[in-house]
Structure formats: structure tokens, C-alpha cells
Amino acid sequence: MRNSPLFNLGLYGATVLFWGTTWIAMKYQVGPVAPELSVAYRFTLATAVVFLWARLARQRFGFGLRVHLLLAAMGLCMFSFNFYFFYRAAASVTSGLLAVVFSMTVVLNIINGRLLLGRRAAPRTLVAAALGVAGIVVLFWPEVSRFDLADDGSLGLLLALTGTLCFSLGNIASARAQMLGLPVLSCNAWGMAYGALAMYAVALVGGAPFVLDSATSYLIGLLYLTLCGSVLAFGAYLTLLGRIGADRAAYATVLFPLVALAISTVVEDYVWTPAALAGVALVLAGNLLVLLRPRGASPQVAAE
């Protein structure tokens, strides 16, 4: 059963479902709790769960200073500041559009892999990047045409793009850790711990009040993001990655924006204009061009 294609399909479906629905849950985190604290709470809980998971899996936890510096970089990029920027963007950008911007991670991973890991990008990657950027411009043309940091939509777009870049850099750090043969679960546990600590530090420096929203929507969203978005989704994705490879598993990053936009259409009354349809099509086309690489090409860093 565990070796059957149906099991792989279940893992793939779980990844798309969880990551496709976390964006609307993130929307309900916007409120009286500072974004950095919402992120800190989320990864404090996730750290405890993943540490326990890694312990049950008998993965080692002891690493040297250089490895901890790498894991800290991974945590700062993948488990803290990327979400901090997205939480702030969620105040002015619909959850579905945030997911579309985030899907640019696939292209950014390949570009950053070339710059930071020395992995050569094929010419088709440059074309894919151009398609992705064009799609974002078309999708957000009202904000792009009158770009002004004082405008909520423009600022939201900039924050979302910054968060996507951070996540991509976190992917590169994670790829580097896997190249060193380090265990995935314990690395994620340490990375989440460093990410949570970083967000608590930001809250302290910024003077954010340490409060917890008692609203049911906030608490349910926090638990969903912790268990489904941070623990189960990463667990399903990384298991799938180990079974079928990073290139095939990365298709999840192309499909979950469609789930997020479908939810946004119902919950947030997102309107599908011709420009929006064209923009989404361009972004997805760019991602597919990256993922549907010719046989024999070396695997790229997947969005983790």
C-alpha cells in the first residue's frame, strides 16, 4: 500500500490541499496580534511537534556551529521573515493572489540555485522567469501602473514578492543542508525554532504587545496553519519528494494557487477579470515551463 501510486497520489493531494488552503487561514491572522507574533506562535507550536516527530523517527539533533548557522539562515528565511512579509501583505491583498505570487518560488529557486549553488539555468528558465514576471505585472497592473508605497495594494505586492524571495533563499539553505546529508526532520525542527526566536526578537525590538487573540477564527486559523500548513504539509511534501523526486513533487506549487484562488472567489468575492485570467495563465505557464524540463537535465531545487 505504501509503495503504491495511490499512496503517492494521496501525498500529492494532501500537499496541494493543505498549501492551497493555508492562505485563507492566514487572512484570519490579521488583527490585534502583531504579524511577527502570529508567526512566532505558529512556529513555536510547530517546533514542538516536529521535534517530537524527529525524536520518534530517531533522527539526530547534535550539529556543529557551522551547521547551526546554516539552519538559522534557513529558519530566518523559510520559517519567519517570509511569513512575516506575507502576513503583512494579507492586510491588503486577497489570499488567492498571494498564492499566485508565491508560486514564483519555483522560478526563483532555479535562479538562486544558479547564483548560490552554482547550478546552471537553462535558457528555458530565463523564458519562464520572464513569463512569471509578466504574469505578476498583468495580474497587479492597477497597482503597478500607479506604484506608490503609500498605496495599500502596491505595498502588499512588494511585501508578497519580498516574502517569496525569502522563502526561495530558505529553500536554497535547505537544499544545502540536504547536500550535506543532514536529516530533514531535525533540520526543519531547528530551523522552525530559530525562526520563532527571530520573530519574538522582532516583537521585542518593535515593542509589539504580547497578546493572543481569543477570537475563534484566529485560534482555529493558528492551529490549522501550525498542524496542516507547517507540520503535515511539509511532512507530506518531503515524503513525496523522497519517493518520486523533487522535480515531480514540485508540481504542487503550480496547482495550489488554483485552490487558493477558488477559495478566494467564494470567501473574499475575488473577481476574475480578463487581466486576472491572463496574469494567472502567464504565471502558471512560466512555472510549467520550468518544471517540464527535458529528460536528462539535472534536478533543480524544489519549493519546500
N, C-alpha and C positions, 0 to 999 in steps of 0.2 A: 504493500500500500504506500509506504513512504518513498518507494522508488518509482512510483507510477507517474505518468504525465498528469493525471488528475490531481495528485498532491502538489506538483509544481504549479499547476493552474490555480489551485487554491491559495498558494503562497502569493502568486502574482496578483490574484484578485484581491487578497487582503491588503497588499501594499497599495494598490490603486484606490481601493475604498477608503482606507484609513487616511492616506495622504491627501486624497481628494476632498475629504470632509473636515479636515483639521482647520481649513481656512475660515469656515463659518464659525467654528468654535472659538477661533482666535478673535473674531469680531466681538464676541461677548466678553472678552477680557478687557476691552476698552471701557474705562470708567474711573472710579475713585482710586483704584490701586495703580501706582506708577508702573509703566511698562516694564522697567527693569526689575521690579519686584515680582510682577506676574511671571516673568521669565525665570527669576530666581526660585520662586515657589515651585514652578513646573519641574525644573531640573534638580531641585533638592529631592523631590519625591521620586523622580526618575532615577537619580543616582542610587538611592537606597534599593530600589527594585532591581536595577541592573547589577549592582554589586552582589546582591543575593543570588541572582541568576548566574553570574560568573563564578561565585563560590560553589554553587551546586554543580556547575559544569567543571569544577576543579581546574579553573584557569589560574595562572599565576598572577600575582599583583605586584611583586617586587621588581622595580626597574631602577636603572641608574639615572643620574641627574640629566643627562642629555636626552634620554627618552622622555623624562617628565617634562622637559622644556618643549619637546615636540607635542606631547599630549596636551600641554597647556595651550599651545598655539592652536591645536585642533579644537579644544574646548572654547577658546575665545572666539573663534571664527564660526564653528558649527553649532555650538550649544549655548551661545549667549548673545553676542552682538548682532548676528544675523537676525535672530528672532526679535531682539530689541528694536531694530530698524523696521521690521515688518509689523510689529505691534503698533508702532507709531504711525506707520503708513495706513494701518487698518482704520484709523480715525477718519480718513478722507478718501480711501479707495475701496471699492467693493471687493469682497473676498475672492470672487471669481477672477477678477483682473489681477489680483495679487498672485494667484496661482499661475496665471499665464506668464507674468513677468518672471516668476520663479523657475518656470520651465526653461528659461535661458541658461540655467545651470549647466545643462549638457554641453552647450557650445563653449561656455566659459571654462568648463573643466578641461576641454581639449586645448584651448588657448593657453590656460595657466599650466597645463601639463607640459606644453612645449617650452614655456618660459622658465618654469621652476624645476621640472624633472627631465628636461632635455628630450621630450618625446616629440618627434616631428609631426606637424599637422599637414594633412593632405590638402591640395588645392580646393577640394570639395568642402573642406572645413571652413575656408575663408568665404566661400559662396554661402554656406549655411549660416555663418555669422552675419553676413550682410542681409540675408533673408530675415533672420531673427530681429536684427536692429530695425529693419524696415517695418516689420510687423508691429513692434513696440511703438514706433513713431506713428504709424497709421492708427493703431488702437487708441493711443493717447494724443491724437493730433490736436484736439481742443486745448489740452494743457501745454503741448509742445509749442504750438503756434503763438501762445501768449505766455511763454515760460517766465515765471516770476516766483521767486521763493516765498513771496508773501501770499501766493495763491495756494490754497489747500491741496488742490489736485496736483499741481506741479511739484509741490514739496512731497506729497505722497509717492509720486512716481520716482523721484530722486531717492527717497528713503528705501523704496522697494528694490530699486536697482542696486543700491549700496548693500542691502541685506543679501541679495543674490550673489554679489561678488564675494562677500564674507563667507557665505556657505560654500562657494566654489573653492575658496582658499582652504577652508576646513576639509573639503574632500581631498585636496592635494596632500594635506598633512596626514589624513587617514591613509591615503594610498602609500605614502612614505612609510608609515608605521607597518603596513602590511608587507611592504617590500622588505622590511627588516625581520619579518616573521613573527611579529608580536601578535598575541591573541586578541581577537576583535572585541569580545565582550568586556574584558578587563580594561582595554584601551578606551572603549566607549564610557565605561563607568568612571574612570579617572577624568576623561575629557568633560563629562557632564558635571563632575564635582568642581573642576576648575571653572567651568562656565558659570555655575551657580554662584561661586565665590566672587567672580568678577562682577556679576550683576548686583550682589549685595554691596560690593565696594562702590559701584556707581551710585547706588541708592544712598549710601552714607555720605559720599562726597557731595552729591546733589541735594542732600537734605530732604529726600523723599520720606514722608511719614510711613512708618512700618505698620500698615493696616492690612486687613483681609476683608474683602467684600463678602458680606454674608448672603448676597442675593443668590438664589438657587441657580440662575443661569450662569453666574460666574463660577460657582463651585463645581457644577456639572461640567462646564467647559474646561476648567482646570484639570479635573480628573480625566476627562476624555483626552485632552492634549498630553497628559502625563502617560497614561496607560496605553492608549491607542496610537497617538501620534509620535510618542518618544520611545516607548518600550516595544509594543507589539509590531508597529510598522517597521522599525529598524530591525527587529528580530526576524520578521518575515522576509524583508528585503535581503538582509545579509545571508540568510539561509538559502534563499533563491539564488543569490549571486554565487554562492559556493557550489550550487548544483548545476546551473546552466551557464554561468559566466557573466561577467559584468556587462558585456555589450548587449546581450539579450535581456537581461534583467532591467537595464536602463530604459526599456520601453515604457516602464511605469511612469517615468517623468513626462512622457508625451501624453499619456491618457488621463492622468489625474486632473490636469487643468480643465478638461471637458466635464468631469464630475463636479468640480468646484463651480464652474460657470452654470451648469444645470441647476445646482442648488441656489446659486445667487439669483438666477432668473425667477425662482419661486419665492425665495425668502426675502430678497432685497429688491425685487422688481427691476432687475437689470434688463435694459432694453437692447435688443440685438439690432443695431443699425447696420447698414451696408458696410460702413467703415469698420465697425467692430468685427463683422464676419470676415472681412478681408484681412484685418490685422491678425486675428486668431489663426487664419489659414496660413499666413506667411510665417508666423512663429512656429506652428506645428510642422510646416514644410521644412523649415530650417533644421528643426530637431530630427525629423525623419531622415533628412539627407545625411546628417551626422551619424545616426545610428545604423542606417542601412549601408554600411561600408562594404567595399568589395572584399571577397574572400582572400585570406592571406594577409590582410592588414593587421598590424599589431593592435591588441586591445587598448582601449582608452580608459581613462579614469571615469568611473560611473558616478552618478549623483547618489550619494549615500544619505 
